[in-house]
Amino acid sequence: MVVFLAVTLRMAVQPFYLEWMSAVISTNDAITFPHTPIIAYNETFGLRISAWLMSVFGILMMGYSVWRYRNAVFTSGLRMVLASSAIILIAEILNRFAFFIVKSWSSDV
């Protein structure tokens, strides 16, 4: 349940983050100078969507394992719980990477 809430909160906050970055661009107050934050954000679209899909898949897989093996989650369903936990962890690492990514723009200029 906590994992579900964390991923849902992350997905709910994302549009506000995009709105904030758009406001930063309109005021020319970019904190990632000399990079343009909205361009860097848009360039990580595939990475962010992949991480979101992995998070949702991991949550669904964990929910299924808890529901399917509810009498013996930590014995019969342990492999599925561990696999779904690993998927969610990888998705979280990808989300962090997408958030902190800094691309070199010197080759694009």
C-alpha positions in Angstrom: 0.0 0.0 0.0 2.9 2.4 0.8 4.5 1.7 -2.5 1.3 2.3 -4.3 0.8 5.6 -2.5 4.4 6.7 -3.2 4.2 6.0 -6.9 0.8 7.6 -7.2 2.0 10.7 -5.4 5.0 10.9 -7.8 2.8 10.7 -10.8 0.4 13.3 -9.4 3.2 15.8 -8.7 4.8 15.5 -12.1 2.5 18.0 -13.9 3.1 20.6 -11.2 6.9 20.1 -11.7 6.5 20.7 -15.4 4.4 23.8 -14.7 7.1 25.1 -12.4 9.8 24.5 -15.0 7.7 26.3 -17.6 7.5 29.3 -15.2 11.2 29.2 -14.7 11.8 29.4 -18.4 9.4 32.3 -18.9 11.2 34.3 -16.2 14.7 33.3 -17.4 15.5 32.2 -13.9 16.8 28.7 -14.8 18.6 27.0 -12.0 20.5 24.6 -14.3 22.3 27.4 -16.1 23.4 27.2 -18.9 21.1 24.2 -19.6 17.5 24.7 -20.5 15.5 22.7 -17.9 12.4 22.1 -20.1 14.5 20.7 -22.9 16.4 18.4 -20.6 13.1 17.3 -19.1 11.6 16.6 -22.5 14.7 14.6 -23.5 14.1 12.2 -20.7 10.5 11.4 -21.7 11.2 7.8 -22.7 13.2 7.2 -19.6 10.5 8.7 -17.4 7.7 6.7 -19.1 9.7 3.5 -18.9 10.2 4.1 -15.2 6.5 4.8 -14.6 5.5 1.7 -16.5 7.9 -0.4 -14.5 6.6 1.1 -11.3 3.0 0.4 -12.2 3.9 -3.2 -13.4 5.8 -3.8 -10.2 2.9 -2.6 -8.1 0.4 -4.7 -10.0 2.7 -7.7 -9.7 3.1 -7.2 -6.0 -0.6 -6.7 -5.5 -1.3 -9.9 -7.5 1.2 -11.9 -5.4 -0.3 -10.6 -2.2 -3.8 -11.4 -3.4 -2.9 -14.8 -5.0 -0.7 -16.1 -2.2 -2.4 -14.2 0.7 -2.2 -17.3 3.0 1.5 -17.8 2.3 2.9 -14.6 0.9 6.4 -15.1 2.4 6.7 -18.8 1.5 4.9 -19.6 -1.8 4.7 -16.0 -3.1 8.2 -14.9 -2.0 9.7 -15.1 -5.4 7.1 -12.9 -7.0 7.3 -10.4 -4.1 11.0 -10.2 -4.5 10.8 -9.8 -8.3 8.2 -7.1 -8.0 10.3 -5.3 -5.4 13.3 -5.4 -7.7 11.3 -4.0 -10.6 10.0 -1.2 -8.3 13.6 -0.5 -7.1 14.9 -0.3 -10.7 12.0 2.0 -11.7 12.9 4.2 -8.7 16.5 4.4 -9.7 15.5 5.3 -13.3 13.2 8.0 -11.9 16.1 9.4 -9.9 18.4 9.3 -12.8 15.8 11.1 -15.0 15.4 13.8 -12.4 19.1 14.4 -11.9 20.3 13.9 -15.5 22.4 16.7 -16.9 23.1 16.5 -20.6 26.1 18.2 -22.2 24.8 20.7 -24.7 28.2 21.7 -26.1 27.8 19.2 -29.0 24.4 20.6 -29.9 25.5 24.3 -30.1 
